[in-house]
Amino acid sequence: MNALTSLHLLPILGGGLDRLRDSERFLRTILDTADEGFWFIDAELRVRRANPAMAAILGQSVEDLLGRQLGDFADGADRAI
């Protein structure tokens, strides 16, 4: 893609990016205010995002959950799985 093509696509991409941001904001609001716990785990089984309800269930802050291994939250018997 050359510079002229990139400039031509900016209005199209800009509108799409605004819709994407609105959608992300909407979903983030739902997750952050839900009574149910949600967390997103990556391929390395690390917590990438968690909502306040999940943090409360685990008795920790959201910041304390981020980056930790999923196994950190299992008791001794379940860690071997």
N, C-alpha and C positions, 0 to 999 in steps of 0.2 A: 504494500500500500504506500503510495507516495504522499507527499505533503498536501497536494491539492485534493486528493481523494479523502484524506484525513479531515481536512477543513470542511469538505462537503458533507461528511457524515456527522460532524459535531452536533448539529441541531437534532438529528435522529437519535444519536446516542445520548445526548443530554436529556431528552425527554424520557428515554428508557431508564437512565440512571436515576432520575427523579422518582419515577414509579418504583424502581427497585428500592430506593432509600425509604420511601413511604411504606412499602410492604415490610421491609426489615424493621422499621420503627413500630409498626403495628404488631408484628409477631413478638418483638422484644417486650412490648408493653403487656401482651397477654402472658408471656412466660414469666415476666418479673412480678406480676400481680396474682398469678395463679396460686391456689392453696396446695396444689400438687407439686411434688418435687420433680424437677427436670434437670438433667445434666447431659452434656454432650461430651462423648469420649472419642478420642482420635484412634487411629490405627495402632498406636503404641500403648493404648489403654491408659492414656493420661486425660485428666479432666481439662477440657478446653473452655467450657462455659457451664455455669450452674445458676439456678435461680435462688432467690432468698429462701423459698420453701425447702429446697433440697438442703441448703446449708443449715436451716433450723432442724430438719430431721436428723442430720448428722451432728448437730451440736457445735457447728463451726461457722465461721464467716465465709462468705463467698470467696473472698480473696485467699483464705487458707485452703480452699479446695483446689484452686486453679493450679494446673501443672502436676498435681499428684497422681500417682498410679492408682488405678481402680482397686487393686489388691490392698492398698492401704486402708480401705474401709471395710474389709472382711475380717471376721474374727479368725482366730488361729486355725480352727478346723476347716474353714472354707478357703483359706489362703492357698492350700495345696491344689485346688481345682484349677 
